[in-house]
């Protein structure tokens, strides 16, 4: 072949290869996504000054992986209370492996030596499922009670010693102490911290934890102070979107666990969004979605109808609830829903 013709052909092939490797700019998942529209919506996220990263996957393909405001697209970040969603998954994996008998296990049986001697009789009815759904009935350790709780010498005992404000299975009372009790149960049953279990059990799904804070007794903090890379958090959402299976078909969560986790069990008194096992539930532009939320705007969204999973991480030191920032991120997801609904032929 003529040398003058070989050079341009090689350059053309290099350009094509680069385009294939840059999935966030050049992939259309199964013909579902309008590339230009998705790119426009994704890049519009730069209007959020607190935003650090944005990852979007559709049908298992990562189409967007971007950093904002000087952040690396895959830098590890403290996902705050989004770790409650991860911990709920670890509980599910423990049930799949026979470490826990099921969500009906009683807390007083799992942690008998921590139960207060003068415990309210209602504590006898407290089960694992009530901790998962934030329906423990115990006074909250979050909000105005959080500081005193984490300053206590024994977080597990302090959480279980809160007065009963309602019956287990009743009104939702969002409380980090509930998640911490789950972590304590897992560590008591296995002899290993929740982050060790998460990294081992979920490794095949691409889920990993970089750092997890311990309480004064060395128990992994059940609902806060967990650092992960955005792509690992995205992999958690993908595990749920695939109904507890890895991309290779290995089952990590029990059959029916995802459906049970996304079943409405209570509602937040602040947002009126629903809550299941570690997941909030709400409508996004006519599509039912599920999300984990951490302080500052650490967000994990799954939109099963669209085959989409989204992770957004933000400045972990700035509030997102009372400032309206969390709701702005919800609004962005609605824009994304409309983009994914758009017919590429339009």
C-alpha positions in Angstrom: 0.0 0.0 0.0 1.2 3.5 -0.8 3.1 5.1 2.2 1.2 8.3 1.8 -2.1 6.5 2.3 -1.0 4.4 5.4 -0.4 7.4 7.6 -3.9 8.9 7.4 -5.4 5.4 7.9 -3.4 4.8 11.1 -4.4 8.2 12.4 -8.0 7.5 11.6 -7.9 4.2 13.4 -6.3 5.8 16.5 -9.1 8.4 16.6 -11.7 5.6 16.4 -10.0 3.6 19.2 -9.8 6.7 21.4 -13.5 7.3 20.8 -14.4 3.8 21.8 -12.4 4.0 25.0 -14.0 7.3 26.0 -17.3 5.8 26.9 -18.7 8.9 28.6 -18.5 10.7 25.3 -19.1 8.0 22.7 -21.3 5.2 24.0 -25.0 4.7 23.4 -26.3 1.8 25.6 -28.3 -0.6 23.5 -29.7 2.3 21.5 -31.5 3.6 24.6 -29.5 6.8 25.2 -29.3 9.9 23.1 -25.6 10.6 23.4 -25.7 14.3 22.8 -28.6 14.9 25.2 -27.1 12.8 27.9 -23.8 14.7 27.6 -25.6 18.0 27.7 -27.5 17.1 30.9 -24.4 15.6 32.5 -22.2 18.7 31.9 -25.0 20.9 33.2 -24.1 19.5 36.6 -21.3 22.0 36.8 -23.8 24.5 38.1 -23.6 22.9 41.5 -20.7 24.5 43.4 -20.6 21.7 46.0 -20.6 18.8 43.4 -17.4 16.7 43.2 -18.2 13.7 41.0 -20.9 12.4 38.7 -21.2 8.8 37.5 -24.0 7.5 35.3 -24.5 3.9 34.1 -27.2 2.6 31.8 -27.8 -1.1 31.4 -24.5 -1.7 33.1 -22.4 0.6 30.8 -20.7 3.5 32.5 -21.5 6.4 30.2 -20.4 9.3 32.4 -17.5 9.5 34.9 -16.7 13.1 35.6 -15.1 15.2 38.3 -16.2 18.7 39.1 -14.7 21.7 40.9 -11.2 20.4 40.8 -12.1 16.9 42.1 -10.9 13.6 40.6 -13.6 11.5 39.0 -12.6 8.5 41.1 -11.2 10.0 44.3 -12.3 8.3 47.5 -14.8 10.3 49.5 -16.7 10.1 52.8 -20.2 8.9 51.7 -21.6 9.7 55.2 -25.1 8.2 55.7 -25.1 6.6 52.2 -23.2 4.0 54.1 -26.5 2.9 55.6 -27.5 1.6 52.2 -24.2 -0.4 52.0 -24.7 -1.8 55.5 -28.2 -3.0 54.6 -26.6 -4.8 51.7 -24.1 -6.4 54.1 -27.0 -7.6 56.2 -28.6 -9.1 53.2 -25.3 -10.9 52.2 -25.1 -12.2 55.8 -28.5 -13.7 55.5 -27.6 -15.3 52.1 -24.6 -16.9 53.7 -26.4 -18.1 56.8 -24.6 -15.8 59.2 -28.0 -14.4 60.1 -31.2 -16.5 60.1 -33.3 -13.7 58.6 -34.7 -10.2 59.3 -36.9 -11.7 62.0 -34.0 -12.3 64.4 -34.5 -10.5 67.7 -32.0 -7.9 68.7 -32.1 -9.1 72.4 -31.0 -12.5 71.2 -28.2 -11.2 69.0 -26.9 -8.8 71.7 -28.0 -10.3 75.0 -25.2 -8.8 77.1 -26.0 -5.2 76.0 -29.7 -5.2 76.8 -30.4 -2.8 79.7 -31.5 -4.5 83.0 -34.5 -2.2 83.1 -35.4 -2.5 79.4 -38.8 -1.6 78.2 -40.8 -4.8 77.5 -41.3 -3.5 73.9 -37.5 -4.1 73.3 -38.3 -7.8 73.3 -40.1 -7.3 70.0 -37.3 -5.4 68.3 -36.0 -7.3 65.2 -33.3 -6.8 62.6 -35.9 -5.7 60.1 -36.9 -2.8 62.3 -33.4 -1.6 62.4 -33.1 -1.8 58.6 -36.4 0.1 58.1 -35.8 2.7 60.8 -38.8 1.5 62.7 -37.1 0.4 65.9 -39.3 2.6 68.1 -36.2 3.8 70.0 -35.5 7.4 70.6 -33.3 8.7 67.7 -29.5 9.0 68.1 -29.4 11.3 65.0 -30.2 15.0 64.7 -30.1 16.8 68.0 -29.1 13.6 69.9 -26.2 12.7 67.6 -23.4 14.6 69.4 -24.2 13.2 72.8 -24.5 9.7 71.4 -21.1 9.6 69.7 -19.5 11.2 72.8 -20.7 8.3 74.9 -18.2 5.6 75.9 -20.2 2.7 74.5 -22.2 3.5 71.3 -24.0 0.2 71.1 -25.1 0.2 74.7 -26.2 3.9 74.4 -28.2 3.2 71.3 -30.0 0.2 72.8 -30.6 2.1 76.1 -32.6 4.9 74.4 -36.2 5.1 75.7 -38.9 3.5 73.5 -41.0 6.2 71.9 -43.2 3.7 70.0 -43.6 0.1 69.2 -41.1 -1.7 66.9 -42.5 -1.7 63.3 -44.4 1.5 63.9 -43.5 5.0 62.8 -40.2 5.6 61.0 -37.6 7.4 63.1 -34.4 7.9 61.2 -31.5 7.0 63.5 -27.9 6.2 62.9 -27.9 4.2 66.1 -30.2 1.6 64.4 -27.5 1.0 61.7 -24.8 0.8 64.3 -26.7 -1.9 66.1 -26.8 -3.9 62.9 -23.0 -3.4 62.5 -22.5 -4.7 66.1 -24.7 -7.7 65.4 -22.6 -8.6 62.3 -19.3 -8.2 64.1 -20.6 -10.2 67.1 -21.8 -13.0 64.8 -18.7 -13.2 62.5 -15.9 -11.8 64.6 -15.1 -9.4 61.7 -15.8 -5.8 61.1 -18.5 -4.8 58.6 -16.0 -3.3 56.2 -14.0 -6.6 56.1 -17.2 -8.4 55.3 -18.2 -5.9 52.7 -14.9 -6.0 50.9 -14.8 -9.8 50.9 -18.4 -10.5 50.1 -18.9 -7.8 47.5 -15.5 -7.8 45.8 -16.9 -9.8 42.9 -19.4 -7.0 42.2 -16.7 -4.3 42.2 -17.7 -2.9 45.6 -15.0 -1.9 48.0 -14.5 0.3 51.1 -11.4 2.4 51.5 -11.9 3.5 55.1 -14.5 2.8 57.8 -14.4 4.5 61.2 -14.7 2.3 64.4 -16.5 3.1 67.7 -14.7 3.1 71.1 -15.1 -0.7 71.3 -13.7 -1.3 67.8 -17.0 -1.9 66.1 -17.3 -0.5 62.6 -19.5 2.6 62.6 -22.8 1.4 61.2 -24.2 4.4 59.5 -21.5 7.1 58.9 -17.9 7.9 58.2 -17.3 5.4 55.4 -15.0 6.3 52.5 -15.5 4.8 49.1 -14.7 5.6 45.5 -17.7 6.8 43.4 -17.3 3.8 41.1 -17.6 1.4 44.1 -20.8 3.2 45.2 -22.0 2.9 41.7 -21.3 -0.8 41.8 -23.5 -1.1 44.9 -26.4 0.4 43.0 -25.7 -1.9 40.1 -25.8 -4.9 42.4 -29.3 -3.9 43.4 -30.4 -3.1 39.9 -29.3 -6.6 38.9 -31.4 -8.1 41.7 -28.4 -9.1 43.9 -26.4 -10.7 41.1 -22.9 -9.9 39.9 -22.4 -9.2 36.1 -21.3 -12.9 35.9 -24.5 -14.1 37.6 -23.1 -14.9 41.0 -25.8 -14.3 43.7 -24.6 -12.1 46.5 -27.9 -11.1 48.0 -30.8 -13.4 48.8 -33.6 -13.9 46.3 -36.3 -11.3 47.0 -33.9 -9.1 49.0 -34.0 -6.2 46.6 -37.8 -6.3 46.3 -38.0 -6.3 50.1 -35.5 -3.5 50.4 -37.5 -1.3 48.0 -40.9 -2.0 49.6 -42.4 1.0 51.3 -42.2 0.6 55.1 -42.3 4.1 56.4 -42.0 7.8 55.4 -39.5 10.5 56.4 -41.2 13.2 58.4 -39.0 15.8 56.8 -39.4 14.9 53.1 -42.3 12.5 53.0 -40.2 10.2 50.9 -40.7 6.5 51.5 -38.1 4.2 53.1 -37.4 0.5 52.8 -34.3 -1.4 54.0 -31.6 1.3 53.8 -33.2 3.0 50.7 -35.3 6.0 50.3 -38.1 5.8 47.8 -39.6 8.6 45.6 -40.9 9.5 42.2 -38.6 11.2 39.7 -40.5 12.7 36.8 -43.0 9.8 36.8 -40.4 7.1 37.3 -40.1 5.3 40.7 -36.6 5.5 42.0 -34.6 4.5 45.0 -31.8 6.4 46.6 -29.2 6.5 49.4 -28.3 9.9 50.8 -25.4 11.1 52.9 -24.8 14.5 54.5 -23.5 17.0 52.1 -25.0 15.4 49.0 -23.5 12.0 48.8 -26.1 10.4 46.5 -26.7 6.9 45.1 -29.8 6.6 42.8 -31.2 3.5 41.1 -33.9 3.9 38.4 -34.8 0.3 37.5 -37.3 1.1 34.8 -34.6 3.0 32.9 -31.8 0.6 33.7 -29.9 3.5 35.2 -27.7 4.0 38.3 -26.3 7.4 39.2 -23.8 8.5 41.8 -23.2 12.1 42.8 -20.6 13.0 45.5 -20.3 16.4 47.0 -18.4 18.5 49.6 -18.9 16.4 52.7 -18.6 19.4 55.0 -21.6 21.4 53.7 -25.2 20.5 54.6 -27.5 19.5 51.8 -31.0 19.0 53.4 -31.9 22.3 55.0 -30.1 24.2 52.3 -32.2 22.7 49.4 -29.1 21.3 47.7 -30.3 17.7 48.1 -33.6 18.7 46.4 -31.6 20.4 43.6 -29.8 17.1 43.0 -33.2 15.3 42.9 -34.2 17.9 40.2 -31.1 17.0 38.2 -32.1 13.3 38.4 -35.5 14.3 36.9 -33.7 16.1 34.1 -31.7 12.9 33.5 -34.9 10.8 33.5 -36.3 13.0 30.8 -33.1 12.7 28.8 -33.1 8.9 29.1 -36.8 8.9 28.0 -35.9 10.8 24.8 -36.0 8.8 21.6 -32.6 9.1 19.9 -34.4 9.3 16.6 -36.1 12.6 17.6 
